[in-house]
Amino acid sequence: DSVMLGAVDNLYKKFPNSYIDAKISRTAWVVNDILKELKAKNLLGDVVILNLGANGDCSADCKAKIMQTLENREVFWLNVTNDDEVHINARLASFAESYSNLHIIDWESISKGHSEYFVSDGIHLTSKGRTAYTEAIYNALYETYLTKYENEKQNLIANHENAQKNKITFYGNDLLLNTLDFIEQDYSNDIFNINKEYTFKSLLKDIQANNLTNQIVFAFDKTININYAELLNQVSDSKVYLILTEPENIIADDNVTIIDFSKEIANHPEYLMYDKIHLSKEGNLALSKIIKDQIKSPE
C-alpha cells in the first residue's frame, strides 16, 4: 500500500534487483490477482514482501489464497502501526502460525516510540521512517536466512558426523599393513590407522585423539604388547573386532568379537614367514578372507 510506496526509492537502493508493486489505498483483497498475474509471467521471486493492512484487513480465506498462490516461497508480511483502527495485527500473527514460510515483520513494535518515523497521521513515513522501514525488512530477511543457513550448516555437520561414525576404523601395525592390499577395496569408505611403530601408549593416544566410530578393528602382531582389558575399556561404546595371531585370554561378548587367527596358523604353518611373526602371502590372503567374511562395511 502507500506505506511501501513512500519507501520505494529506499527499497530499490537496498534491494536493487527487486520488483516493487505498491499503490495508495490498496487492500489485501486485490493482491492475489496481482500475484497470480506475476506468477503467470514468471516474475514472482523466491522471497515476497507484503505490506498490506493499513487500509483494512481481508478474510482468513483471502489470506489463505494469497499463501496458496505463493506456494513454497518465503513470505514476509509487515504488520501496521494503526492497529487500533484496523485491528489486523493479532489476526495476522495468528494466521502466520499455520505457515512455516510466513514471517511477520513487527513494524508496529519496531517503530513504536519513534514519532520521527512518521508524518502527522502516524502511518506514512518521513525520511527517517523510510530508512528504518527499509532496514526492518532487510534485517528480517537477514535474520531469517542466517538462522536457516545456520540450521542447514548444523544439519550438514550432524549428517557428516553420523556418516563418519558409521564407518569402520581399523588400527594396526604390520599385520594390517600386509593384509591391506587384499581388503582395501572392500573397505574403501572406511578409516585405516596403520603405524608400523605403534606402541600401546601411542595406540591409546591415537584412539583418544579420534572420534570413535561404531565399529573398530584391531589387528596387531606380537611385536606390540597390548593390555586388551585397558584397550577395550577405551572403546566400550563401539563394536570391537580383535584379530589375534597368538592366543589371548580375552572374553568375547556382544560388543567384542575375537577373530582368532592363531588357530589357523597352528593348522597352516605356511601362513607364517620364517621370522614366525609376519604372515606370508598365503597367510595374508587367508586372513583377508576371514576379515571380509566376518566384518561387513556399512552401506
Disulfide bonds with the S-S distance in Angstrom:
Cys58-Cys62 2.33
